[in-house]
Amino acid sequence: MKTYTYTKSRELFKKATDVIPCGIYGHFSPAPLIPVSDYPFYVDKAKGSRFWDVDGNEFIDYMCAYGPMVLGYNNEKIDAAAAAQREKVNCGPAPGEVMIELAQEFVDTVDIADWAFFAKNGADMTTFALMVARAKTGRDKIIRLKGGYHGTAPWSQSPDHHGITFGDSQNIVIGEWNNYEALEKFLHQNKGEVAGIISTPYHHPTFADNELPAEGYWKKVEALCKNEGVVLILDSVRTGFRLDYGGSNEYFGFKPDLIAFCKAIANGYPISALVGTEEMKNAASNVFHTGSYWYSAEPMAAALATIRELKAINAVGRMHDIGVKLGQGLVDLAKEHGYNMKWSGHPAMPYFRITDDPSLMLHQKWCGECTKRGAYFTSHHNWFVSAAHTDEDIQQTLKIADEAFKALKSK
Amino acid sequence: MTYQKIRAGINLYAVIKNLEDLIALDNECNQLVRESVISIQFKVKNGPKAWINFNKGECEVGQGKIKNPKIVLWFSSPEHLNKMFDGKANPIPLKGFTKIKFLQNEFTQITSKLEYYLKPELIKTPSDDYLKLNTRFTLTVAAFALSEIAKNDKKAKITASHIPNGKIQLSVLPDGPAVYLTIEKGVITANKGKTNNPDAVMEMKDYKTANDFLNGKSNPFKAIACGEVIIKGQTPMLDNLSLILDKVQHYIE
């Protein structure tokens, strides 16, 4: 099987570092792509479940743009809906009618939603959620959980990071995933001080196995929050519309007060949303939070079309099934080659790790071997599957994975 | 005060540590102490303690106290020690007045040579040999400075507490100097050389790359993305480590 080279990617990166800090910053940075020599840096085009890099190499994509791609790249239905709206108006002096249609779609689709508010990125919404919780309760403290990711706003970063001060996290308390007892104790000891708790529906940190909620965990947290007057905020930026149309919380059987969405809601068009219960609506109205492009109508039309299409084709079911085929296939294949592949998280967002080497070096090597043969795998982050992935993709991926396991042994 | 204390720790535990390699690798310095059997104790009030032992062409530097030192140098504060390193103050000898000649001659020549090797900005066209020693010494300073910063700097303490227990290997390829760090419950311990089964690895592909990287002359992201610096394993350990490494310059400037 041919392995890829990335001459043009590297040339572009060198140019980029002259004019862009880090060349490629943030979650697209090449730094965690290990071995870096096995990965492309720049994409040229994409269609369906695949993308082509600037060197002409073709990949089956298991990162899906780190989540936004859910119905396939360049999906014709979604692009047509976006184009139709763009021809009318995108950025205008007032919102388009589509904004109300989209809010109604969220209210009709997401179980707890009585209203929806739109912005651009996940962090816009997680930050807004904190503001709403504080406005609602008149309290300052927010609990977030260790290893949870809610964007890069200063409140969501550790104070030892560059550009962050101790003041930025003054009212942020760090809790622990699945530790109900510690949460209960803290809330009892700090009665009337905590405005909200923000958490993902299950624990999906980087560089570590993903963890589902313990039996009864969310129900107990929901009840505790109700009793203590604490706003329960669900960060469903990554999981939204991949686990359940009604909200990832429905998948785990609990009801938060606020849910932040982004990524999968518009198949790559830039939009995020916060939805909430009637009880939160006045507080959300009182908080001033806006941005230059938050009223862009084109992404709203794309989001409307995406949510409708997701439901129409049973995308959640498809992603689950394709994820199971991928996960089971890789676990079995690893076993045939004498390795133990641990599969954690939801099938639509699986995290894999070869456990035979706890340093991750073996797993990194295998992911790199797969990538340079055309299955784009990262070793540090959960993967994503989309409704555009096919059985043929999975078969080809497993062939690539088989070759990669052989390559591990030959080195 | 914290700044002076951390800087004093770096001077005594990280900078002076390089005397071991200087005596082993620099012929001129080796000749100076070929016959010397002498130990020096550094004592800093409210600050670090360290010792240097010269033994017939070999040198060992350690933290804490050494038995029966021939010379004891006392400093009234960490700031006093740092001023001496800047050439702006003298130590107070408490013991070893008969050995003052060694301090004034051989020891001064050796420490001047170390300073020469640690200041590449003063050299117009450094030779390959200079580059190699500067790289080795800079790597040692960085590694041993980390534990001092992690112990006392307010933000670095948080960072260190986030590093999982384990070992990190830093090496210059193909067969250049290496150091490794052991992390246990947020305490970082530096050692020279290589360790078995590190949890995370950072390899610099050659001396030139390492020199630029360690002296802040290259863009770390570019170096990693272009494969000049290779990282692998539990990279969150390296991410956190780099947050502390970024502070080294602040304390040694």
HADDOCK unambig.tbl for C-alpha pairs under 7 A between the chains (distance, minus, plus):
assign (segid A and resid 17 and name CA) (segid B and resid 222 and name CA) 6.78 0.50 0.50
assign (segid A and resid 22 and name CA) (segid B and resid 221 and name CA) 5.45 0.50 0.50
assign (segid A and resid 22 and name CA) (segid B and resid 222 and name CA) 6.56 0.50 0.50
assign (segid A and resid 30 and name CA) (segid B and resid 225 and name CA) 5.70 0.50 0.50
assign (segid A and resid 31 and name CA) (segid B and resid 221 and name CA) 6.73 0.50 0.50
assign (segid A and resid 31 and name CA) (segid B and resid 224 and name CA) 6.25 0.50 0.50
assign (segid A and resid 31 and name CA) (segid B and resid 225 and name CA) 6.03 0.50 0.50
assign (segid A and resid 34 and name CA) (segid B and resid 232 and name CA) 6.32 0.50 0.50
assign (segid A and resid 36 and name CA) (segid B and resid 225 and name CA) 6.22 0.50 0.50
assign (segid A and resid 36 and name CA) (segid B and resid 227 and name CA) 6.67 0.50 0.50
assign (segid A and resid 37 and name CA) (segid B and resid 227 and name CA) 6.70 0.50 0.50
assign (segid A and resid 160 and name CA) (segid B and resid 155 and name CA) 4.79 0.50 0.50
assign (segid A and resid 160 and name CA) (segid B and resid 156 and name CA) 6.65 0.50 0.50
assign (segid A and resid 160 and name CA) (segid B and resid 158 and name CA) 6.39 0.50 0.50
assign (segid A and resid 160 and name CA) (segid B and resid 159 and name CA) 6.11 0.50 0.50
assign (segid A and resid 359 and name CA) (segid B and resid 199 and name CA) 4.70 0.50 0.50
assign (segid A and resid 359 and name CA) (segid B and resid 200 and name CA) 6.72 0.50 0.50
assign (segid A and resid 359 and name CA) (segid B and resid 233 and name CA) 4.91 0.50 0.50
assign (segid A and resid 359 and name CA) (segid B and resid 234 and name CA) 5.57 0.50 0.50
assign (segid A and resid 360 and name CA) (segid B and resid 233 and name CA) 5.02 0.50 0.50
assign (segid A and resid 360 and name CA) (segid B and resid 234 and name CA) 6.24 0.50 0.50
assign (segid A and resid 361 and name CA) (segid B and resid 232 and name CA) 6.07 0.50 0.50
assign (segid A and resid 361 and name CA) (segid B and resid 233 and name CA) 4.64 0.50 0.50
